[in-house]
Amino acid sequence: MDPAVLAIWVLRLLFLALLYLFLWAVARALLRDLRAAAREPATELGRLVVVATPSGDPPPGSAFRLDAVTSIGRDVNNSIVLEDDFVSSSHAALTYRGRAWYVEDLGSTNGTFVNGARIDELSPVAFGDEIQIGQVRLRLERART
């Protein structure tokens, strides 16, 4: 057998072995990350704290945990249900995109307000801002650790 052909076969086998070693390392890293994610409890992204409500329901000071997408309204299918006559069934949505919060009015009758200003489109919201939905005022706060 020619030494050049033998060298090419050895290089092919070495390349194949390195390729399988690389794939094994990637699979091992993925499994380790999946196991770590399964062990960790879901992290809280933020919370809405009730500042004021005329009816007293929900009581001021109560807090709602926020998911990446949180719907707010009077309908029971929303993430946060507010029993207020001025809240629409599907009133607003809070979304966490990248590293920022955004609020969007979902075509409600009475509108959604951020720090007293009515919003008509997707608007950024910072921690400490007040969101008014109907007659309920809520403050966006960082998650508790």
N, C-alpha and C positions, 0 to 999 in steps of 0.2 A: 504494500500500500504506500502510496506517495505521501511524504511527510507534510506537504501543503494541505492535502485533503484531510489528513489526520488532525492537523492544527485547526482547520475550519470546523470539524466535528466537535473538537474539544471546546472551541469558542462558543459554538451553538449550545452545547450542553451547559456550559458555564452561564451563558446568558439566560437560558431557561431556568436554571436553578436560582439565579438572582431575581428573576421575575416572580417566581413562586415565593421566594423569601419576602419580597416587597409586598405582594398581595397578602401574605400571612400577617405581616406587621400592620397593614392597614386594617384588616379584619379584626385583629386583636385590639387596636386602638378604638375602633368603632364599638366593639362590644364593651370595653371598659367604660366609654362615655355613656352608653345606653344604661349600663348597670348603675352608674353614679347618678344619672338623671332619674332613674326609677326609685332610688333611695331617698333623694332629696324631696321634701314636701314642696308643693307649688308655692313659689314666692309671690308675695303680695306686691302688686305694682303701685298701689296707692289706695287712698280711701276718700270718700266724701263724708264730711261731717255736717250734720244739720245745724245751721246757725239760727234760723227762725222759721216758724211755721204758725200761721194763725189758728189752725185747728188743734194744734198740740200733738198731731199724729203725722209723722214720727216725732218723738219728743226731741227738743233741742239738745245737742250733745251726742246724740246717737250717731253711729258711724256705719257706713256701707263699704265693704271691700270691693275693689275694682279689678276686673279682669282686663285683658287686652282690648276687648270690645264689650262695652257695658251699655245696655239700652235702659232708658228711663221713661216711665210713663205710668198711666193708670191701669193698663191691662196686666193681668196676672202673668202673661208670658214675658214680661220685661225682666231684666236682671234686678232693677230697683223699681219697686212699685210704690207710687206716691198717691195716697187717697186724698186728692185735692180737686175741687170742682173746676179749677182753672188749668188743670193738667190734662193734656190730650192722652188718648189711649196709647199712642206711640209718639212720645213728645220729642225726645232728644237722644243722641248717642254720644258717648265718650269713647274715644279710641286712643290707644297708645301706639305710636308709630315711631320707630327708631328710638329716640330718647326723649320724646316730647308727647304731651297730651293734647288732644284736639277735641273740640265739642262741635256738634252739628245739630241744627234744628231739623227735625224730620217732618216739616210742614205742619207744625202745630198751629192751633187757632190763636193762642195768646202769645206765642213767641218764646224764645229763650234769650236770657240776658247774661252777659259776662261783665262783672263789675259795673252793673247799671246800664250798659250799652247793649242794645238789641243786636243780635247776630243774624245774618241771613245766609251765610255760607259756612263752610268748614273754617273754624277759627282756633288758633292755638290758645292753650290755657296753661298757666304756670301754677306751681304750688303756692297756695295762699290766695288765689283768685276765688271770687264768689260767683257761683252760677245760680241764677234764679230760674226756676221752672215752676210756672204757675205762681202761687204765692209762697212757695217753699224756697228758702235760700240755703244753698249748700256751699261749703268751702272745700276745695281740693287740697288734700294734705298728703305728705309723704307717708309711706307705709311704716308701721311700727315694726321694729326689729325684735 
